[in-house]
Amino acid sequence: MEDKMANYSRWDDVKQRRAAVDDERRAEIDQDLDLGQLVYDLRTAEGLSQRELAARMNTTQSVISRLEEGGGAKNRIDTLARLATALGRHLVLSFPEEPSARTADSVQVA
């Protein structure tokens, strides 16, 4: 029995072998998740299903799902612009020297 067990890794061993996520990558992940949550919040506030929003954007439901999960299209500006239009919103990009106070319907990415 012991010989067979040698072929199996314990979960702790697997986790230790994985590369650690550095602070910069963790911040990127958090930003993606924040944006996904914002997309979800805006969509549900409009009473739209993922499929309905996808139809407004001329895309698929799976694209909306990936956006809400913090991935999908790596948040390309054109995708975000289509999203804003589909939700009756405006996409605002800014490059201020100092960030302003965060508003409820925004995600600060830098």
C-alpha positions, 0 to 999 in steps of 0.5 A, spaced: 500 500 500 505 504 501 508 504 494 502 506 491 501 512 495 508 514 493 505 516 486 500 521 489 502 528 491 499 531 497 495 538 496 500 541 500 506 539 496 502 541 490 501 548 492 508 549 494 511 547 487 506 552 484 510 559 483 508 564 488 504 570 485 508 577 486 505 583 489 504 586 482 501 580 479 496 580 485 494 587 484 493 586 476 488 580 478 485 584 483 483 590 478 480 584 473 476 582 479 474 589 481 472 590 473 468 584 473 464 585 479 463 592 476 460 589 470 456 584 474 453 590 478 451 594 472 448 589 468 444 586 474 442 593 476 439 594 468 435 588 469 439 584 464 441 577 463 448 576 460 445 573 454 441 580 453 447 584 454 451 580 449 446 581 444 446 589 445 454 588 444 453 583 438 457 578 442 456 572 446 454 570 453 460 567 454 464 573 453 460 577 458 461 571 463 469 571 462 468 579 463 464 578 469 469 573 472 475 578 471 478 575 464 475 575 457 478 580 452 483 582 457 479 588 458 480 591 451 478 599 450 474 597 444 470 591 448 469 596 454 467 602 450 461 597 447 460 595 454 458 602 456 454 603 450 450 597 451 449 599 458 447 606 456 453 609 460 460 612 458 467 610 458 472 615 461 479 614 461 484 619 464 491 620 465 491 625 471 498 626 475 494 624 481 488 620 482 482 623 484 477 620 489 474 613 487 467 613 484 462 608 485 461 606 478 469 606 476 475 601 477 482 604 478 487 600 474 493 604 475 
